[in-house]
């Protein structure tokens, strides 16, 4: 760019009505929370969300979540192992069926 003059900076315009408010985002109660998420894989579930300014409450939530997460991982592993065994058995059964057909073909 031949007219390059360095980094662009927004103009700072004085705003006499501006008042800094430290409590602008502080609420006594939240009725709703929203997430705007983009995901590549469908059917993703988001749960176990906490909003707090209490460290003890957050730590207690983390401990509870870790325990629940371990149980969920164990259950998922059991289900995955079961599915893998069923798939292996189905494949073995199919291979056995194919062998029978080959023997019949040889006899003819």
N, C-alpha and C positions, 0 to 999 in steps of 0.2 A: 504494500500500500504506500504509494508515494506521499500521501498526506499524513502519514503516521506521526503522532505527536506524543506517544507514550500511552500508559494505561488510562482508560476512561474512568472517570470518577463522577458519581452523581453530584449534582449541585446541592449544596446544603442551603435550604431556605429556612429562614427563621419562622418559628411557629409560636407566637406569643400565647396561644391558648393551650399549649401542651403542658400537662402536669404529670410528673412521674408518680406512678401509683404502685407501690410494692405489693399491694393486696389485690391487684388486678386479676390474678389467676387463682386466688385462694377462694375456695368454696367450702361451706359447712357440710354440704351433702351433694353427691353426684347421683342423678337419677338415671343417666345413660352414659355409655362410653361407646365410641365408634372407632373402627379401624378401617383405613383405606389401604388394602393389601393387594399386591399383584403377585400371583403365583403361577408357576409353570405347570405344576401337577395339580389336577383337580381333586376334590374331596378332601382337602386338607382341613383339619379341625384345629381351632385355636381355643384352648380352655385354660383354666387355672390362671386367670389374670388377677393381679392385685394392684390396687392404687392406694398408697399409704405414705404418710410422712413419719411413721413410727418404726424405727429400726427393729425393735423387739418383735413387733407384729410381723414384719417382713421376714425376720429370721425364723419365727415359728412357722410361717407359711412355707418357707423353703424346706424346712425339715419334714413337714407334712407332705410336701410335693415329692421330695426325694423318696420317701417310703412308698408312696403311691406309684411313682415312676418305676421303681424296682419291681413291684408286683406286676405292673402292666408289661414290662419287658419280659419277665419270666413267662407270663401267659402267652405273649406273642411268640416267644421262642417255642413253647409247647405246640402252639397251633401250626407254626411254620414247619416244625419237625414232623408233625402228624401229616401235613399236606405232602411233604417230601416223601415220606414212607408210602402214602397212598399212590403218589405218582410213580414211584419206583415199582410198587406192586402191580399197578396197571400196565406199566411198560413190560414187566416180566411176563405178565399174563398174555399180553398181546404177542410177545415174542414166542411164547409157548404155542399159541394158536397158529402162528405163522409156520412153525416147525411141523405141525400136524398136516398142514396143507401141502408142504413140500414132500412129506412122506407119501401122501396120497398120490401126488403127481408122479412120483418115482414108480409107484406100484402100477400105474396105468400104463 
